[in-house]
Amino acid sequence: MADMYVFETTSLLEQLDQILMKTENESSFGEEEINEIFRTMHTIKGSSAMMGLDNMSKLAHAIEDMFYIIREDHPVISSMGTLYDLVFNASDLMKAEIELIQEDEYNPTDFTDQMNKIEAFAAVLKGGAAPESAEAPAQQVAAAAPAAVSSSSPLTSVKVWFEDECKMENLRALLVINRITDSCSQLEYFPADIETNGDTAKVIIENGFDIKFAPADGSNIDAVTEIIKTTPNVKNCQIIERGSGAAVKAASDGNVTTVRVHFEDDCKMENLRALLVVNNIKEVCDSVTYEPADIEDNAETSKVIIEEGFVVHFTSDKPQMVLQTIEGTPCVKAYEVIEDAAPAEAQAAPVQQTAAPAQAAATAQTAAPKAAEKKAEAPAADAQKSKEQINNMLGASKGGAKQSLISVNLNKLDTLLDLVGEIVITEAMVTSNPDLKGLRLDNFQKAARQLRKLNSELQDTVMSIRMVPLSGAFNKMTRIVRDMKVKLGKDVDLIFEGEETEVDKSIIDQLNDPLMHMVRNSMDHGIEDNVEDRIAAGKSPKGKITLSAYNASGEVIIVVADDGAGINPEKVLAKAERNGILTKPASEYSEKEIFNMIMLPGFSTNEQVTEYSGRGVGMDVVRKNIEKIGGTVSVDSKFGQGTNFIIKIPLSLSIVDGMEVSVGESIFTIPINSIRESFKVKPNQLVKDTNGKEMIMIRGECFPLIRLYELYDLKPGTDNLYEGIVILVETEGKCACIFADELIGEQQVVVKPFSSLLNNYNVKQHGMAGCSILGDGSITIILDVSNIISDF
Amino acid sequence: MAENNTAKTTYTADGTEVLFFSIGETIYGIEIKYINEIIGIEQITVVPKIPEHIKGVINIRGKVVPVISVRKRFGMEEIPYDDRTCIIVLEFEDGNQVGIIVDRVQEVIVVKQGDISKTPDSKSVNANRYIKSIINMESGIRLLLDCDKLIMD
């Protein structure tokens, strides 16, 4: 439950960030975006309240209120910056809170400060006439309402919603109209061409069906709405505005407000949830009655509540507060204000009437529908989309695609992958079983081939399930760039290329930190502090950071590039000398080596430690994290033109095509994608340098020879170069020859990481990427060719 | 594996269950809660470039588990493996498994809490490196090993 909440809320907040970022760039809010933010906040509010996280719920509520004002009143927002900061801050606070929730001892953080700020801003948005508190605007509406109603047309306006998926909404709407025609003296509806235009069904689904009517003599508004409600397939009928007749009638009533509450589908135990609603509003009400009345003792009432909703009658001098409370109660999906209950309902639960001045009564009565309209739209917002989108088929297909996705616990996928790995091993165990040796088994071989084919398909499918596009990791960077842009006062564009490139999920999770460090580094050190410097260098005043990704021979390459000042090799070298991390004379360092020095522990060229970087841990951490997932990172820079950080990571960590070679009793696996060729050495190919180091000459090129048994202090089967086998390997443009006893064969192996005990001894640095179990149960060590070569 | 762990009762009403094994003439104990299983000696795959006391890795039902020679760890001479040589597979809280090679496994005894005393607080006593506490038994004094220190430096 808590997991689900954390997952949902985190992704919602990320979504929120994205929307904000997008709109900030365009510096305007579309109606759709406002609705989206509104909806996001509403969901967070609801689920937080359900988890008992009042602080989260209230903060979300404050933002929701603010966007309500923006959506309804379309105020001219003079300080967009403040608005963004407020929402970004709130989003950060919530994210931090979610982190906290996951810890064992959780103490809710107090968000009052932030809430006050938001409320104050909301009040400003509301305009000069608006009172200061958040509650006040509603009262303002309430006070203004009576006048508006009395002067408005006698028509009552209602919005009708049909059941989901009931099909042919336009004809159903027509049915509604036919049924109420007799009871109405005047009748208008929108869309008007429902009879002839099938497309109106869509409009009705999205926006509801609007009817305006005046009851005929001998009928009244409630009778008409009752007819509407009882029409087949009508889910909900919402009164938007009562006609003038209603206002007169309302004044003669007591100030009893009647509300019908609907709970979320499948929320279970509706009767108890209803009781919760009653308990919550008791505090703010003078009197409360409700039906069904026996919800506390009778579980059967939950059925009634599901079917007919839960009806509450209350008297209160602050009806809108009561409505807010109802709305804030967990699991409440929607509610509608019915004003005075239908006759049948009134009989079932006699309403306690309080004698109240007519003026107050009118205020309460008219305030209620207004508030209801305001509040009811929030839940309805899910269904309601901006008009541009109605005909937007893209939106529709998007909704359809969503339903075909499921979210799966990553642990299950890990287990699945492990199992597939075991199957691959077991298959080899069966098909190359020593018992079968020398037997002629045609049918068996045929079946075995089939099995192999299916297994490799299974493996591919499982791997593809785990592949996730990099766009998620990239998108997180927009936020960092945005924040730093503000803080550092640098104007920078962040550009994505190839963000659809896919990488194994377990790798993506490890990529976030390194990427963040690199982007920060580019923002802080890369892009010039002064715009003048950029202009002087002939560059556009606006900086550019490019995140690009692409596939290359079984690896994914991610480049973080900036067009900033670049790295000054002399400065780096001088600093390295000062820090005493040089291992050879300064003059012997190549430019590439110098650049890569910035990733050594304790190195930072920035003289000053800033909030974002300069402690000299960042790039070191980047390298460590990348290496942990089997990748490499390198730096390339042109002084004055910019810097590139190049990350190479394997597509997947788990299954590798490998060539098994033996050295004495040990078996090593060399990944196929790094092997160029294997051959027996002829005496004329061997070259020795002045130190006696051996090299092999192949087609006019010389490659260093690495004897595995020497490298790993093993007892070889043969140390005679001409008896064993030499494998030419290549990685990252570097080549070397590896000498082993013999080739055993090619096999797919499942990479099992070394236990942490062995990792403590830096086995990776010594060129061992992991190990794997072979068909006969023996263990092979998978070599990491790039680490072996880099030692030579 | 995790389920097994929770099912294990380490502390009975009387005290702690301890498995005793011998290295040469000395008998050492390990708390039962660490022990996953005891297997005979298996083919060990050598992993290069690691300290001498780690003999390599073995395959336990598809899991690659490193094994440590307790003799080497204690700075003693190794003796050839025989049919009494055993690998005790330990499992730690983080799910890591490590095998330790011992000369022979003796018995499991419930040690009363009162019989366990602390090691002397001395830096010069080498034993402190791997010893958790000292067990006074009728048959003599035995040493309870600290598994975490035995495995890690």
Interface residues (C-beta under 8 A of the other chain):
Chain A: E422 I425 E665 S666 L711 Y712 D713 L714 K752 F754 S755 S756 L757 L758 N760 Y761 N762 V763 H766 M768 C771 I773 G777 S778 I779 T780 I781
Chain B: Q43 T45 V46 V47 P48 K49 I50 P51 I54 V57 I58 N59 G62 K63 V64 V65 P66 D94 N96 Q97 V98 I151 M152 D153
